[in-house]
């Protein structure tokens, strides 16, 4: 600025709600002439007054995930505005379905450090959801177009990717590899689109907070990511969405999140939860189902499952082993002869095979029964046979008595 003889000055063209350093010094003027030297500088700081936010968040077409059956409720995500753009102490985000309007179209307000909000969704219509920041103190909104997420009817969404896995060398690693697969129906109808990979820092509840990162137009089914300095791969959650054209409309499946990061070279110590299901229609068929490990049970990489079974009377001499894909959760064994069987199911990691869960079951000539005790199964079969005889007897005796 130019020197002035005034005892005050107005500074203009400043950015709202911004801290400025102001320095003032003076020099003597004698008889209209400058004499001597400039004084030491006096410095002070001041913040300009609040104003409405100067930017809107970034919302990509894939920035949502289904959190209820049939996607009747979604979590919508956004990349928050920069700190210098909020221009206030207390800022919030207003998230609102703007079309179509209904009695349930109420706005949701999210805190300044939030990157998501929960909303009900009408999956039978094209829904437009706006996201806009506003100043808590003035309750005014920026004079700019809000960010908008447009969701066509769910029937026009592509299928979501499946079998998403996040794999890393260890908790302190900064590199993670994501892998996923096409849904089965993509094999018959080629997928005309690409993928968006999303990751964000998580809070204690495993929900995104403070930042949202993404890579779009991914055409492969694997991607390696590196996290920022000062963080580890376990500080983040990772997701994938399919984006494609259906019915001439570009739409997204929404984000499918990985349950957690799995680590290499981990030994399995827990047994699987396994159940056996008798197929009642076809004789000699047994279906085995199991639940995959939860993250709190095992954080290693399961590479396959192994099923081993034998007829109890021949277990010492003859056993059958089956290798099952890591993506499967059940397996059906066919062609079993009538006998009592023992069966073991176990998971295999890249560090070796874990402990197996044992179950026993019976295959009968005419009827299949579950049970650990052969006598109980035989008793059940006898009970059914007696029941059939009683029904036949009543069919003959009752008409005779009525006559």
C-alpha positions as CSV (number, residue, x, y, z in Angstrom):
1,X,0.0,0.0,0.0
2,X,1.0,3.6,-0.5
3,X,2.0,5.6,2.7
4,X,-0.8,7.7,4.2
5,X,-1.1,10.5,6.7
6,X,-4.4,9.2,7.9
7,X,-4.9,7.5,11.2
8,X,-6.9,4.7,9.7
9,X,-7.4,2.8,6.5
10,X,-10.0,0.4,5.0
11,X,-8.6,-2.8,3.3
12,X,-10.7,-4.1,0.4
13,X,-10.9,-7.1,-1.8
14,X,-10.2,-9.5,1.1
15,X,-11.3,-13.1,1.3
16,X,-14.2,-13.7,3.8
17,X,-13.4,-15.5,7.0
18,X,-9.7,-15.4,6.5
19,X,-6.9,-14.5,8.9
20,X,-4.6,-11.7,7.8
21,X,-1.4,-10.4,9.3
22,X,-1.3,-6.6,9.4
23,X,2.0,-4.7,9.8
24,X,2.2,-0.9,10.6
25,X,5.2,1.3,10.8
26,X,5.7,5.1,10.7
27,X,8.2,7.7,9.7
28,X,8.6,11.4,10.9
29,X,7.5,14.2,8.6
30,X,8.8,17.7,9.4
31,X,7.6,20.7,7.5
32,X,6.1,18.5,4.9
33,X,9.3,16.6,4.4
34,X,10.2,13.0,5.4
35,X,12.9,13.0,8.1
36,X,14.7,10.1,9.7
37,X,14.0,6.4,9.4
38,X,11.0,4.0,9.5
39,X,10.0,2.8,13.0
40,X,9.9,-0.8,14.0
41,X,7.0,-2.6,12.6
42,X,3.9,-3.1,14.7
43,X,2.1,-6.3,13.8
44,X,-1.4,-7.6,14.5
45,X,-3.7,-10.2,13.1
46,X,-7.4,-10.0,12.3
47,X,-10.0,-12.3,10.6
48,X,-12.5,-11.0,8.1
49,X,-16.2,-11.6,8.8
50,X,-18.0,-14.8,7.9
51,X,-19.6,-15.3,4.6
52,X,-21.4,-18.2,2.9
53,X,-19.3,-21.1,1.6
54,X,-17.6,-20.4,-1.7
55,X,-17.7,-24.0,-3.2
56,X,-19.9,-27.1,-3.3
57,X,-18.8,-30.7,-2.6
58,X,-17.9,-33.2,-5.3
59,X,-20.5,-35.9,-5.9
60,X,-19.7,-38.6,-8.5
61,X,-22.5,-40.8,-10.0
62,X,-21.2,-43.8,-8.0
63,X,-21.1,-42.0,-4.6
64,X,-23.8,-44.1,-2.9
65,X,-24.2,-47.5,-1.3
66,X,-27.3,-49.6,-0.5
67,X,-27.8,-50.1,3.3
68,X,-31.2,-51.7,3.3
69,X,-32.9,-54.6,1.5
70,X,-33.8,-53.7,-2.1
71,X,-31.9,-50.5,-1.6
72,X,-34.9,-48.7,0.0
73,X,-32.3,-46.7,2.0
74,X,-28.9,-45.5,0.8
75,X,-25.8,-43.8,2.2
76,X,-24.8,-40.9,-0.1
77,X,-21.1,-39.7,-0.1
78,X,-19.3,-36.6,-1.2
79,X,-15.8,-35.1,-1.3
80,X,-16.0,-32.2,1.2
81,X,-15.1,-28.6,0.3
82,X,-11.7,-27.3,1.3
83,X,-11.2,-25.6,4.6
84,X,-10.5,-22.2,3.0
85,X,-13.9,-22.4,1.1
86,X,-16.2,-22.9,4.1
87,X,-15.7,-19.3,5.3
88,X,-17.2,-19.9,8.7
89,X,-16.8,-21.5,12.1
90,X,-19.9,-23.7,11.9
91,X,-20.7,-25.1,8.5
92,X,-23.0,-28.0,7.7
93,X,-24.2,-29.9,4.6
94,X,-27.8,-30.0,3.6
95,X,-28.7,-33.3,1.7
96,X,-32.2,-33.4,0.2
97,X,-34.1,-35.3,-2.4
98,X,-35.4,-32.6,-4.7
99,X,-37.2,-34.8,-7.3
100,X,-39.6,-36.4,-7.1
101,X,-41.1,-34.6,-4.1
102,X,-43.0,-36.7,-1.6
103,X,-44.1,-36.6,2.1
104,X,-40.8,-38.4,2.9
105,X,-38.6,-35.9,1.1
106,X,-37.1,-34.3,4.1
107,X,-33.6,-32.7,4.2
108,X,-30.8,-34.3,6.2
109,X,-28.1,-32.2,7.8
110,X,-24.6,-33.4,8.2
111,X,-21.7,-31.9,10.2
112,X,-18.8,-30.1,8.6
113,X,-16.4,-33.1,8.9
114,X,-19.0,-35.5,7.5
115,X,-18.6,-37.1,4.0
116,X,-21.9,-39.1,4.0
117,X,-25.6,-39.0,5.0
118,X,-28.4,-41.6,5.1
119,X,-31.5,-41.2,3.1
120,X,-34.6,-43.2,2.1
121,X,-34.8,-44.0,-1.7
122,X,-37.7,-44.6,-4.1
123,X,-36.1,-47.2,-6.4
124,X,-39.0,-47.1,-8.9
125,X,-38.3,-43.5,-10.0
126,X,-35.5,-41.2,-11.2
127,X,-34.4,-39.5,-8.0
128,X,-32.3,-36.3,-7.8
129,X,-30.5,-35.6,-4.5
130,X,-28.8,-32.3,-3.9
131,X,-25.8,-31.7,-1.6
132,X,-25.0,-28.1,-0.6
133,X,-23.0,-26.5,2.3
134,X,-24.3,-23.7,4.3
135,X,-23.3,-21.3,7.0
136,X,-24.6,-22.3,10.4
137,X,-24.6,-18.7,11.7
138,X,-26.3,-16.9,8.8
139,X,-28.3,-19.9,7.5
140,X,-27.5,-18.7,4.0
141,X,-26.6,-20.9,1.0
142,X,-24.0,-20.1,-1.7
143,X,-25.3,-18.6,-4.9
144,X,-24.2,-21.5,-7.1
145,X,-25.6,-24.8,-8.4
146,X,-25.7,-27.5,-5.7
147,X,-24.0,-30.8,-6.3
148,X,-26.4,-33.4,-7.6
149,X,-26.7,-37.1,-7.5
150,X,-29.1,-38.5,-10.1
151,X,-30.2,-42.1,-9.6
152,X,-32.4,-43.7,-12.4
153,X,-34.8,-46.5,-11.4
154,X,-33.0,-49.5,-9.9
155,X,-34.0,-51.6,-12.9
156,X,-31.5,-49.6,-14.9
157,X,-28.6,-50.0,-12.5
158,X,-25.7,-52.4,-13.5
159,X,-25.1,-55.3,-11.2
160,X,-22.6,-54.6,-8.4
161,X,-19.2,-56.3,-8.4
162,X,-18.8,-59.4,-6.3
163,X,-16.0,-61.1,-4.3
164,X,-14.3,-57.8,-3.4
165,X,-11.1,-58.4,-1.4
166,X,-8.5,-56.0,0.0
167,X,-5.2,-57.7,0.6
168,X,-2.0,-56.3,2.1
169,X,1.3,-57.5,3.6
170,X,0.5,-56.3,7.1
171,X,-1.1,-53.6,9.3
172,X,1.8,-51.2,8.9
173,X,1.9,-51.5,5.2
174,X,1.1,-48.6,2.9
175,X,0.1,-50.7,-0.1
176,X,-3.1,-52.6,-0.6
177,X,-4.3,-54.6,-3.6
178,X,-8.0,-54.8,-4.4
179,X,-9.5,-57.6,-6.4
180,X,-13.1,-58.2,-7.5
181,X,-15.2,-60.2,-10.0
182,X,-17.9,-59.8,-12.5
183,X,-21.4,-61.0,-11.4
184,X,-22.4,-64.3,-13.1
185,X,-24.9,-62.6,-15.5
186,X,-22.1,-60.5,-17.0
187,X,-20.7,-63.7,-18.6
188,X,-23.8,-64.0,-20.7
189,X,-24.2,-60.2,-21.3
190,X,-20.8,-58.5,-21.5
191,X,-20.4,-55.5,-19.2
192,X,-20.5,-52.3,-21.1
193,X,-18.8,-50.0,-18.6
194,X,-16.0,-49.6,-16.1
195,X,-15.4,-49.4,-12.4
196,X,-14.9,-46.7,-9.8
197,X,-12.6,-47.5,-6.8
198,X,-13.3,-45.6,-3.6
199,X,-11.4,-45.4,-0.3
200,X,-11.6,-43.2,2.7
201,X,-10.4,-43.0,6.3
202,X,-12.8,-44.8,8.7
203,X,-14.0,-43.9,12.2
204,X,-14.4,-46.3,15.0
205,X,-17.7,-47.6,13.5
206,X,-16.0,-48.2,10.1
207,X,-17.8,-45.3,8.4
208,X,-16.0,-42.8,6.1
209,X,-14.9,-39.6,7.6
210,X,-13.0,-36.3,6.6
211,X,-11.9,-37.3,3.1
212,X,-13.0,-39.4,0.2
213,X,-10.6,-40.6,-2.5
214,X,-11.5,-42.3,-5.8
215,X,-10.2,-43.6,-9.1
216,X,-12.6,-43.8,-12.0
217,X,-12.7,-45.5,-15.4
218,X,-11.0,-48.6,-14.1
219,X,-11.3,-51.4,-16.7
220,X,-9.5,-54.2,-14.9
221,X,-10.6,-56.3,-11.9
222,X,-7.6,-55.5,-9.8
223,X,-6.0,-52.3,-8.6
224,X,-3.1,-51.5,-6.2
225,X,-3.4,-48.4,-4.0
226,X,-0.9,-46.6,-1.8
227,X,-2.2,-44.7,1.3
228,X,-0.9,-41.3,2.3
229,X,2.1,-40.7,4.6
230,X,1.3,-41.0,8.3
231,X,-1.4,-43.6,7.6
232,X,-1.6,-47.4,7.2
233,X,-3.8,-49.5,5.0
234,X,-5.9,-50.5,8.1
235,X,-6.9,-46.8,8.6
236,X,-9.1,-47.0,5.5
237,X,-12.1,-48.8,4.1
238,X,-12.2,-49.7,0.4
239,X,-15.1,-50.0,-2.0
240,X,-15.9,-50.7,-5.7
241,X,-18.8,-49.6,-7.9
242,X,-19.7,-50.7,-11.5
243,X,-20.6,-47.8,-13.9
244,X,-22.3,-48.6,-17.2
245,X,-25.0,-47.8,-19.8
246,X,-28.4,-49.5,-19.4
247,X,-31.3,-48.4,-21.5
248,X,-29.3,-45.5,-22.9
249,X,-28.7,-44.1,-19.4
250,X,-25.4,-44.2,-17.6
251,X,-25.9,-45.4,-14.1
252,X,-24.0,-47.0,-11.3
253,X,-24.4,-50.0,-9.0
254,X,-23.4,-48.0,-6.0
255,X,-20.4,-48.8,-3.8
256,X,-19.8,-52.2,-2.4
257,X,-17.4,-52.0,0.6
258,X,-14.8,-54.6,1.6
259,X,-15.5,-55.9,5.1
260,X,-11.8,-55.3,6.1
261,X,-8.2,-55.5,4.9
262,X,-6.9,-59.1,4.9
263,X,-3.2,-59.8,5.4
264,X,-0.9,-62.4,3.8
265,X,0.9,-65.2,5.6
266,X,-1.6,-65.6,8.5
267,X,-2.3,-69.0,10.1
268,X,-5.9,-70.1,10.6
269,X,-6.7,-71.1,14.2
270,X,-10.6,-71.0,14.2
271,X,-12.9,-73.7,12.8
272,X,-15.5,-72.8,10.3
273,X,-19.2,-72.8,11.2
274,X,-20.7,-75.6,9.1
275,X,-24.2,-77.0,8.7
276,X,-25.4,-80.0,6.6
277,X,-28.6,-79.8,4.6
278,X,-30.3,-83.0,3.3
279,X,-31.7,-82.6,-0.2
280,X,-35.1,-84.3,0.3
281,X,-36.0,-84.6,-3.4
282,X,-33.1,-86.7,-4.6
283,X,-31.8,-89.6,-2.7
284,X,-28.1,-89.7,-1.9
285,X,-27.5,-86.0,-2.0
286,X,-26.1,-83.9,0.8
287,X,-25.5,-80.1,0.7
288,X,-22.8,-78.7,3.0
289,X,-22.9,-74.9,3.8
290,X,-20.5,-72.8,5.8
291,X,-20.1,-69.2,6.9
292,X,-17.0,-67.3,5.9
293,X,-14.8,-65.9,8.7
294,X,-15.7,-62.6,10.1
295,X,-12.9,-60.0,10.3
296,X,-12.6,-60.3,14.1
297,X,-12.1,-64.1,13.7
298,X,-9.5,-64.2,10.9
299,X,-7.8,-61.4,9.0
300,X,-5.7,-63.7,6.7
301,X,-6.3,-64.6,3.1
302,X,-8.4,-67.7,2.5
303,X,-7.4,-69.3,-0.8
304,X,-9.7,-72.3,-0.9
305,X,-11.8,-74.7,1.2
306,X,-11.3,-78.5,1.5
307,X,-14.0,-81.0,2.1
308,X,-13.1,-84.5,3.1
309,X,-15.6,-87.3,3.7
310,X,-15.9,-91.0,4.1
311,X,-18.4,-93.7,4.9
312,X,-17.8,-94.4,8.6
313,X,-17.2,-98.1,8.1
314,X,-14.5,-97.4,5.5
315,X,-12.8,-94.2,6.9
316,X,-9.5,-96.0,7.5
317,X,-9.3,-97.2,3.9
318,X,-11.2,-94.7,1.7
319,X,-11.7,-91.0,2.0
320,X,-12.7,-88.5,-0.7
321,X,-11.3,-84.9,-0.8
322,X,-12.8,-81.9,-2.7
323,X,-11.2,-78.5,-3.3
324,X,-13.7,-75.7,-3.3
325,X,-13.2,-72.1,-4.5
326,X,-12.7,-69.4,-1.8
327,X,-15.7,-67.6,-3.2
328,X,-18.1,-70.5,-2.6
329,X,-20.2,-70.8,0.6
330,X,-21.7,-74.3,0.0
331,X,-21.1,-77.5,-1.9
332,X,-23.4,-80.3,-2.9
333,X,-22.2,-83.9,-2.8
334,X,-24.1,-86.3,-5.0
335,X,-24.2,-90.1,-5.5
336,X,-23.8,-91.1,-1.9
337,X,-24.7,-94.7,-1.1
338,X,-26.8,-95.4,2.0
339,X,-24.5,-95.3,5.0
340,X,-23.4,-93.2,7.9
341,X,-20.8,-90.6,6.9
342,X,-18.2,-88.5,8.5
343,X,-17.3,-85.2,6.9
344,X,-14.7,-82.5,7.6
345,X,-14.7,-78.9,6.2
346,X,-11.7,-76.6,6.6
347,X,-10.3,-73.4,5.2
348,X,-6.8,-73.0,3.7
349,X,-4.8,-69.8,3.8
350,X,-1.6,-68.9,2.0
351,X,0.1,-70.0,5.3
352,X,-1.4,-73.5,5.3
353,X,-4.5,-75.4,6.2
354,X,-6.6,-74.5,9.3
355,X,-8.5,-76.8,11.6
356,X,-11.5,-78.7,10.2
357,X,-15.0,-78.9,11.5
358,X,-16.4,-82.4,11.7
359,X,-20.0,-83.4,11.2
360,X,-21.8,-86.7,10.8
361,X,-24.9,-87.6,8.8
362,X,-26.9,-90.6,7.6
363,X,-28.0,-91.5,4.1
364,X,-31.0,-93.9,4.0
365,X,-32.3,-95.9,1.1
366,X,-35.7,-94.3,1.1
367,X,-35.4,-91.2,3.3
368,X,-32.6,-89.0,4.4
369,X,-32.2,-87.8,8.0
370,X,-29.8,-85.5,9.7
371,X,-28.3,-86.4,13.1
372,X,-25.3,-87.2,15.1
373,X,-26.8,-90.4,16.5
374,X,-27.6,-93.3,14.2
375,X,-30.2,-94.8,16.6
376,X,-32.1,-91.5,16.7
377,X,-32.3,-91.5,12.9
378,X,-33.5,-95.1,12.7
379,X,-36.1,-94.3,15.3
380,X,-37.3,-91.4,13.2
381,X,-37.6,-93.6,10.2
382,X,-39.6,-96.2,12.1
383,X,-41.9,-93.4,13.5
384,X,-42.7,-92.2,10.0
385,X,-43.4,-95.8,8.8
386,X,-45.8,-96.4,11.8
387,X,-47.5,-93.1,11.0
388,X,-48.2,-94.2,7.4
389,X,-49.6,-97.5,8.7
390,X,-52.0,-95.7,11.1
391,X,-53.3,-93.5,8.3
392,X,-53.9,-96.6,6.1
393,X,-55.7,-98.3,8.9
394,X,-58.0,-95.3,9.6
395,X,-58.8,-95.1,5.9
396,X,-60.1,-98.7,6.0
397,X,-61.8,-98.8,9.5
398,X,-63.6,-95.4,9.5
399,X,-65.8,-96.0,6.4
400,X,-66.6,-99.5,7.8
401,X,-67.7,-98.1,11.2
402,X,-69.9,-95.4,9.5
403,X,-71.6,-98.1,7.4
